[in-house]
Amino acid sequence: MLIQARDVQTERLIQIETDGGVITRVEPSGHEPDPSPEDQWVAPAFWDIQMNGRWGVSFSSPDLTVELVREIILAQGPMGTAKVCPTLITAPIDHLRHGLSTIDTACRGDGEIARRVACIHIEGPFISPLDGYRGAHPLEAVRDPDWSLFHSLQEASGGRIGLVTLAPERPGALEFIARAASAGVVVALGHSAAEPPTFHAAAAAGATLSTHLGNGIAAQLPRHPNAIWEQAAIDTLSASFIADLRHLDRSTLRVLARAKGPSRVILVSDASPLAGLPAGRHGPWEILDSGAIVVAGTPYLAGSGESLEAGVRNLSRATGWPIGQVLAAATSNPARLLGEREPRIAPGEPADLILFQRPAPDDFVLTGGLIG
């Protein structure tokens, strides 16, 4: 395959040759026309570290099958995502074990699925039990951090759990964070009602991320200090954002992204298990006519129905950052957080690429999903 497009980093026209899913050649194009809104651009494909399911299927479901895992993971490709962290939310422990072992089985049985799964993310069950902070997570399954329990979940996953979101105020949380970080597991803070000193203690213990900062929190907070500002101010914490303009409005996204800076912003889809379904009631959840996904009968959001394409476009419009910095939030920044090699456009690298256009300087329109 031969691709000619503008490089997202240099903004120069390049030619990329691929063979068997690997980049074999990258060279400057023989000519350099003036930039145009019709230009094709090329960049590494997305990494999505928080994705809960699709089409009514949850990775936390006791009915999850290997076939459904494969279907959902491969469906991310046309949306531009090369690497994904299947995310299990708070659920009964036997449901979590089933989901984790099913994902592991899917990876062990299919090399392509194994390559697409960067690691597994468990968001809970070690989170706040308080309404608002808990979000859409079921109260009856919430519990304190327990290293023995986590070890059993890690065994069920085949050692694939690489990211854990927890509330640092829960008993035993700081010790858990230190043990997890020492074991190479990335710890994120989220769904938390902690006081400011606790966030600092958690960061000192080894936490490195705030999960969907600005969400998973009470609707009303003290003006200052509060959990949002405190986490935004801790420089050792990166922050993930659901940039669908429902979880965060554009002004809040702009302020929080600027507080973290381009190297510490991570875009996530937080795709709900209801993503891709029509509006209406779906069990305990509901898709409103606006597209918002909520816990039925409440204002609490239950994940998003948008892809990372929308997140990139919204972050670009909110910040005005160069497109290379914006796309880093969905490529190199999450890879670096997980301790993985950052994706590059270079010979010998996987041909996990996307094509896009920029009809306006702050716009982003995906024209070719994962093309490797």
Steps between C-alpha positions, in 0.01 A plus 500: 500500500626848413369801693568864417389750763618778730692379803323605822832595662689682225193608300702411187379274222642148532469162335452191715533148367364208701520126456339234716388750761848652541635837381782425255583845367441866594630771270425863419266539206649613176302824511363732768177673396357781708286376791132456417187406701470199268841361598519151643695474826648189660565419866539198727165340585331562835558334837183487713570409864135511614238317295221306670330318213262561211165395349351405837800289600702583813842356579367466858207282394467137616378428146819621328639254245826474310313572177354823642842611625644445155213681331527807725881524483512471121219756466736765640716487187262681263469768771875554488602311814797263487542428871230474764470431871177303546355652816303317766303713745389412853306172497459183706837329531393192308389722214839672500685169502288378210561815295873498568545132417291536184714789375813298582365200310421722200855636503663158538294360215548783250829681445328799342281551807804462726681768299204738521454464878760722666389379845180469700367791706292432811307811606393395847382329709723698738316830460285741704156371599354852502234604249644718227856392568401140431342593166339203326684239707272271707521578872465140614824399322719784631768394750829597665830433322614145564833379366410131529182561303689696238755221472219252430359733235844536346530122484160478327620755243817308419701792638342747258370758751726799446282788621286534813275795589425539871398753765806579715296582813385140545663304785818333379510696176841662547665168580323345201626778271859445611479122446332535161751757378786275614341215303493710182126573508401859419276647769246771421289705739132528425144477633648654813378731778849538647622814672794686338775353724391149405548568129855617571566192713368275222726666243796460735412131540517447124171602335566664163160575346169667576225301329254716298586812703192712562268199496418223744444770756217682681299753301569775758837562664665767716629786287854417616674290600332203335593170341510633144734793562722299733560224247548752221775662707700181570767494233581130538144406400403478137126534438262322268204688355174395337489779243150438365379844626242325721736385773688831481395822331752663268615766746565248778684274256714796393589600857579148622698408188706816531560427870647161411677605180527308172724221636268401788160502327352165399180472299272202567175403336354348820277318252192371680369148445206685340721669238359435155143431620192714424346749745273355767501297820745212513464322834624727780650747253353736245615673182337841478397658172800732540729196487595521867516164679376513861392285790126488424303759695810685621734769366802272551689429178582134432780522248501650154375408156766703318826377347848643548459682170252735669732537799793603282285752314361647823841522668640672191222759503522549876876552523622618161807279546693381191343187360805293594456592868127430486550157346771416754218496757358195322827334395838560663372628837294189586776274370754673723266481800480123458876471462468395137698607194350817355354449151707652218490530124831334418633195315461183702208635704149349481294661225233604751406825331203729446425746221314823567421843359492846656230702322577780749813561712334364816300224331561125475312260272602136488512379139672167551474294818770257601669426168785272604 
